[in-house]
Amino acid sequence: MKIFSLFLLCATLAWFVSNLSDSYTANTYFNLEYVNVPDSLFFAQKHKTEVQVKVHAGGFQLLRLNIFRKNIKIDLSNVEEKEDKYFLRQSVFRKQIEQQLPNSLSLTEVGYSDTLYVDLYKLHSKKVPVLANIKVDMAQNYVLEKGIKITPDSIKVSGPKSEIDTIVKVTAEDYNFSDVSSDISKTLQLILPKDLANTKFSDKEVVVSGSVFRFSEKLITVPVTVLNLPNEISIRTFPSEVSILCKANVEVLKKVTATDFSLTADFNDYVDENSPILKLSLTKKPEGVYSAKLKEESVEFILNRK
């Protein structure tokens, strides 16, 4: 039985090798590799990566093709478009395939009868703002200068128009800073929509940061200016000057003077003759002073005719 089995195996192998030496026409698959894609076009996430073909070749070559698929480059520089569908005519893509086959292999049929459709779409891009829900709990006597900065404050989204039109903003994950007494910086992931399969985002994370300083206080005495006063009337306010409590960086406070402020009262707001009071408004304060609180909210006055 062992000798018989051995002869049977040898005979089978001889028959198999003999058959592989003959030529056949059979179906197989080629892997597709797209090249020279126009810059304005973009591949869908799921696009054709293989094509079924019928070829005529020797048995050994067909066996090798079925085990190790051949890669075929498809040049899309002259891709055609009709009604938002992109394609190559058979005369074009068949010729490209044939040029990449050895002489011992001939192409008899391509799986796509007359047209190779390619899953492309026009690439549209726009910028959308980045928002972040950041809470900052400052330590005593410390302040955040100029608020939270987001870097980048906007990102580029690219993809089909139907997808990117649904995006008006992107949001970073929430974060809380507590007991802050020094500059802050934190990298946060963006919460990107997952249902837009063909949209790409230029960034997937942002950095939120802020400058922190310890503030000091200073009282500045500023004269009151009355607006819209009739020409035939003069006015005297009590008090004529009001103190303003300023909070800012020590270096900023050293340079602050009364001329950096404008404290006004509008005579047009005077409506009650039995109550000669005008409300004060701080209409100007220097840059760098983050808090300026009036010690008096209003002033009394007396009028004199010129």
C-alpha positions as CSV (number, residue, x, y, z in Angstrom):
1,M,0.0,0.0,0.0
2,K,2.8,2.4,0.8
3,I,4.5,1.7,-2.6
4,F,1.1,2.1,-4.3
5,S,0.4,5.4,-2.5
6,L,3.9,6.7,-3.5
7,F,3.3,5.8,-7.2
8,L,-0.2,7.4,-7.0
9,L,1.3,10.6,-5.6
10,C,4.0,10.8,-8.2
11,A,1.5,10.2,-11.0
12,T,-0.8,12.9,-9.6
13,L,2.1,15.3,-9.4
14,A,3.2,14.5,-12.9
15,W,-0.4,15.0,-14.1
16,F,-0.7,18.3,-12.2
17,V,2.6,19.6,-13.6
18,S,1.7,18.5,-17.1
19,N,-1.6,20.3,-16.9
20,L,0.0,23.5,-15.5
21,S,2.3,23.5,-18.5
22,D,-0.7,24.0,-20.8
23,S,-2.3,27.4,-21.5
24,Y,-5.7,28.4,-20.1
25,T,-8.2,31.2,-20.1
26,A,-9.4,31.9,-16.6
27,N,-10.7,34.6,-14.3
28,T,-8.5,36.3,-11.8
29,Y,-8.2,39.6,-9.9
30,F,-5.8,42.5,-10.1
31,N,-5.2,45.0,-7.3
32,L,-5.8,48.6,-8.4
33,E,-3.4,51.4,-7.4
34,Y,-4.6,54.9,-8.5
35,V,-2.0,57.4,-9.5
36,N,-2.1,61.1,-10.7
37,V,-5.3,61.9,-8.9
38,P,-6.4,65.5,-9.7
39,D,-5.8,67.8,-6.7
40,S,-9.4,68.9,-6.6
41,L,-10.7,65.3,-6.2
42,F,-10.8,63.1,-3.2
43,F,-11.3,59.3,-2.7
44,A,-14.3,58.1,-0.8
45,Q,-13.3,56.0,2.2
46,K,-14.6,52.9,0.6
47,H,-13.5,52.7,-3.1
48,K,-12.7,50.0,-5.6
49,T,-9.3,48.4,-5.0
50,E,-9.6,45.4,-7.3
51,V,-10.9,44.4,-10.7
52,Q,-11.9,41.0,-12.0
53,V,-10.3,40.1,-15.4
54,K,-10.2,37.2,-17.8
55,V,-6.7,36.3,-19.0
56,H,-5.0,33.8,-21.2
57,A,-1.8,32.4,-19.8
58,G,0.1,29.3,-18.8
59,G,-1.1,27.2,-15.8
60,F,1.9,28.1,-13.7
61,Q,1.4,31.8,-14.3
62,L,-2.3,31.6,-13.5
63,L,-1.5,29.8,-10.3
64,R,1.0,32.4,-9.3
65,L,-1.6,35.2,-10.1
66,N,-4.2,33.6,-7.9
67,I,-1.7,33.4,-5.0
68,F,0.1,36.7,-5.5
69,R,-2.2,39.2,-7.0
70,K,-0.7,41.6,-9.6
71,N,-0.8,45.3,-8.8
72,I,-2.0,47.5,-11.6
73,K,-1.6,51.3,-11.6
74,I,-4.5,53.3,-13.0
75,D,-3.7,56.8,-14.2
76,L,-6.5,59.2,-13.3
77,S,-5.1,62.3,-14.8
78,N,-7.7,62.2,-17.6
79,V,-10.6,60.9,-15.5
80,E,-14.0,62.0,-16.9
81,E,-17.0,63.4,-15.0
82,K,-20.7,63.3,-15.6
83,E,-23.4,64.2,-13.1
84,D,-20.8,64.1,-10.2
85,K,-19.7,60.6,-11.2
86,Y,-16.1,59.9,-12.3
87,F,-15.1,57.2,-14.7
88,L,-12.6,55.9,-17.3
89,R,-13.7,54.5,-20.6
90,Q,-12.8,50.9,-21.3
91,S,-10.5,51.9,-24.1
92,V,-8.5,53.9,-21.6
93,F,-8.3,51.7,-18.5
94,R,-8.0,48.4,-20.6
95,K,-5.0,49.9,-22.4
96,Q,-3.4,50.9,-19.1
97,I,-3.8,47.3,-17.8
98,E,-2.4,45.7,-21.0
99,Q,0.7,47.9,-20.9
100,Q,1.6,46.5,-17.5
101,L,1.2,42.8,-18.4
102,P,4.0,40.6,-19.6
103,N,4.0,39.3,-23.1
104,S,3.2,35.8,-21.9
105,L,-0.1,37.0,-20.4
106,S,-2.9,38.3,-22.6
107,L,-6.0,40.2,-21.4
108,T,-9.3,38.8,-23.0
109,E,-11.9,40.5,-20.8
110,V,-12.3,43.1,-18.1
111,G,-15.0,42.8,-15.4
112,Y,-16.4,46.3,-16.1
113,S,-17.9,46.0,-19.6
114,D,-17.4,49.5,-20.9
115,T,-16.7,51.9,-18.0
116,L,-14.6,51.9,-14.8
117,Y,-16.3,54.1,-12.2
118,V,-14.0,55.6,-9.6
119,D,-15.4,56.6,-6.2
120,L,-14.2,60.2,-6.2
121,Y,-15.8,63.4,-5.1
122,K,-14.9,67.1,-5.4
123,L,-12.8,68.3,-2.5
124,H,-14.3,71.3,-0.7
125,S,-12.6,73.0,2.2
126,K,-13.4,75.7,4.8
127,K,-12.3,76.9,8.2
128,V,-14.5,76.5,11.3
129,P,-13.9,78.0,14.8
130,V,-12.8,76.0,17.7
131,L,-14.8,76.4,21.0
132,A,-13.8,75.2,24.4
133,N,-15.8,75.1,27.7
134,I,-13.0,76.0,30.1
135,K,-13.5,76.9,33.8
136,V,-10.7,78.6,35.7
137,D,-10.8,78.9,39.5
138,M,-8.2,81.5,40.4
139,A,-6.2,81.5,43.6
140,Q,-6.6,84.5,45.9
141,N,-5.2,87.8,44.5
142,Y,-4.4,86.2,41.1
143,V,-6.1,87.1,37.8
144,L,-6.2,85.7,34.2
145,E,-4.8,88.2,31.8
146,K,-6.7,88.6,28.4
147,G,-8.7,85.4,29.0
148,I,-8.2,81.9,27.6
149,K,-6.3,81.5,24.3
150,I,-7.1,78.5,22.0
151,T,-4.3,77.4,19.6
152,P,-5.3,77.0,16.8
153,D,-8.6,78.9,17.2
154,S,-9.9,77.5,14.0
155,I,-9.3,74.3,11.9
156,K,-9.6,73.4,8.3
157,V,-12.2,70.7,7.3
158,S,-12.0,69.1,3.9
159,G,-14.4,66.7,2.2
160,P,-17.6,66.5,0.2
161,K,-19.7,69.6,0.3
162,S,-22.7,67.7,1.6
163,E,-20.7,66.7,4.6
164,I,-18.7,69.8,5.5
165,D,-21.8,72.0,5.1
166,T,-23.1,70.4,8.3
167,I,-20.1,71.6,10.3
168,V,-20.2,75.2,11.7
169,K,-17.9,74.7,14.6
170,V,-15.9,72.1,16.5
171,T,-15.6,71.8,20.3
172,A,-12.8,70.7,22.5
173,E,-13.3,68.5,25.5
174,D,-14.3,70.3,28.8
175,Y,-11.6,71.1,31.3
176,N,-11.4,72.8,34.7
177,F,-8.4,74.6,36.1
178,S,-8.4,74.9,39.9
179,D,-6.5,77.1,42.4
180,V,-4.5,78.8,39.6
181,S,-1.6,80.9,40.6
182,S,0.7,80.6,37.5
183,D,0.4,80.5,33.7
184,I,-1.7,77.6,32.5
185,S,-1.5,75.4,29.4
186,K,-3.3,72.2,28.5
187,T,-3.6,70.0,25.3
188,L,-7.2,69.0,24.7
189,Q,-8.7,66.6,22.2
190,L,-11.3,67.9,19.7
191,I,-14.7,66.2,19.7
192,L,-15.0,65.5,16.0
193,P,-18.2,64.1,14.3
194,K,-17.8,60.4,13.7
195,D,-20.6,60.1,11.1
196,L,-18.8,62.0,8.4
197,A,-16.8,59.2,6.9
198,N,-15.2,61.2,4.1
199,T,-14.4,64.4,5.9
200,K,-10.8,65.1,7.1
201,F,-9.8,67.6,9.8
202,S,-6.5,69.5,9.8
203,D,-6.1,69.1,13.6
204,K,-7.4,66.7,16.2
205,E,-6.3,68.6,19.3
206,V,-5.7,72.2,20.5
207,V,-3.8,73.9,23.3
208,V,-5.7,76.1,25.7
209,S,-3.4,78.5,27.6
210,G,-3.5,81.7,29.6
211,S,-1.2,84.2,31.3
212,V,-1.7,84.6,35.1
213,F,-0.4,87.4,37.3
214,R,-0.8,88.5,40.9
215,F,-2.7,91.8,41.0
216,S,-2.3,94.8,43.2
217,E,-4.8,97.7,44.0
218,K,-4.5,101.4,43.6
219,L,-6.9,104.3,44.2
220,I,-6.9,107.0,41.5
221,T,-8.8,110.2,41.9
222,V,-10.5,111.4,38.7
223,P,-12.4,114.6,38.0
224,V,-16.1,114.4,36.9
225,T,-17.0,115.7,33.5
226,V,-20.7,116.6,32.8
227,L,-21.9,116.1,29.2
228,N,-24.7,117.8,27.3
229,L,-24.8,120.8,29.6
230,P,-26.8,123.8,28.1
231,N,-24.6,126.8,27.2
232,E,-26.5,129.2,29.5
233,I,-25.9,127.0,32.6
234,S,-22.9,126.1,34.6
235,I,-22.7,123.2,37.0
236,R,-20.9,122.2,40.1
237,T,-20.9,118.5,41.3
238,F,-20.5,117.2,44.8
239,P,-18.0,115.6,44.9
240,S,-16.1,117.1,41.9
241,E,-13.7,114.2,41.9
242,V,-14.3,110.5,42.5
243,S,-11.9,107.8,43.5
244,I,-11.6,104.7,41.4
245,L,-10.2,101.4,42.8
246,C,-8.0,99.8,40.1
247,K,-6.8,96.3,40.0
248,A,-3.9,95.4,37.7
249,N,-0.3,94.1,37.5
250,V,2.1,96.1,39.7
251,E,4.0,97.3,36.7
252,V,0.9,98.6,35.0
253,L,-0.3,100.4,38.1
254,K,3.0,102.3,38.4
255,K,2.2,104.0,35.1
256,V,-1.5,104.7,35.6
257,T,-2.6,108.3,36.1
258,A,-5.9,110.2,36.4
259,T,-5.6,111.3,32.7
260,D,-5.9,107.7,31.6
261,F,-9.5,107.7,32.8
262,S,-12.7,109.5,31.7
263,L,-15.5,109.8,34.3
264,T,-18.7,111.4,33.0
265,A,-22.2,112.3,33.9
266,D,-24.8,113.0,31.2
267,F,-27.0,116.0,31.9
268,N,-29.7,114.6,29.6
269,D,-30.3,111.9,32.2
270,Y,-31.5,114.6,34.7
271,V,-35.3,114.3,34.9
272,D,-36.3,115.0,38.5
273,E,-35.9,118.6,39.6
274,N,-36.5,117.5,43.2
275,S,-33.5,115.1,43.0
276,P,-30.4,116.8,41.6
277,I,-28.4,113.6,41.1
278,L,-26.5,112.4,38.1
279,K,-25.3,108.9,37.6
280,L,-21.6,108.4,36.8
281,S,-20.1,106.4,34.0
282,L,-16.6,105.3,33.5
283,T,-16.2,105.7,29.7
284,K,-12.4,105.2,29.5
285,K,-9.9,103.2,31.3
286,P,-6.3,102.2,30.4
287,E,-5.3,98.9,28.9
288,G,-4.0,96.4,31.4
289,V,-6.4,97.5,34.2
290,Y,-8.8,94.6,34.4
291,S,-11.0,96.0,37.1
292,A,-11.9,99.6,37.9
293,K,-14.6,100.2,40.5
294,L,-16.1,103.6,41.3
295,K,-16.2,104.6,45.0
296,E,-19.2,106.8,44.2
297,E,-21.9,105.7,41.7
298,S,-23.5,109.2,41.4
299,V,-23.0,112.8,42.3
300,E,-25.2,115.7,43.4
301,F,-25.0,119.0,41.8
302,I,-26.1,122.7,41.8
303,L,-26.8,124.8,38.7
304,N,-26.0,128.4,38.0
305,R,-27.1,130.6,35.1
306,K,-24.3,132.4,33.4
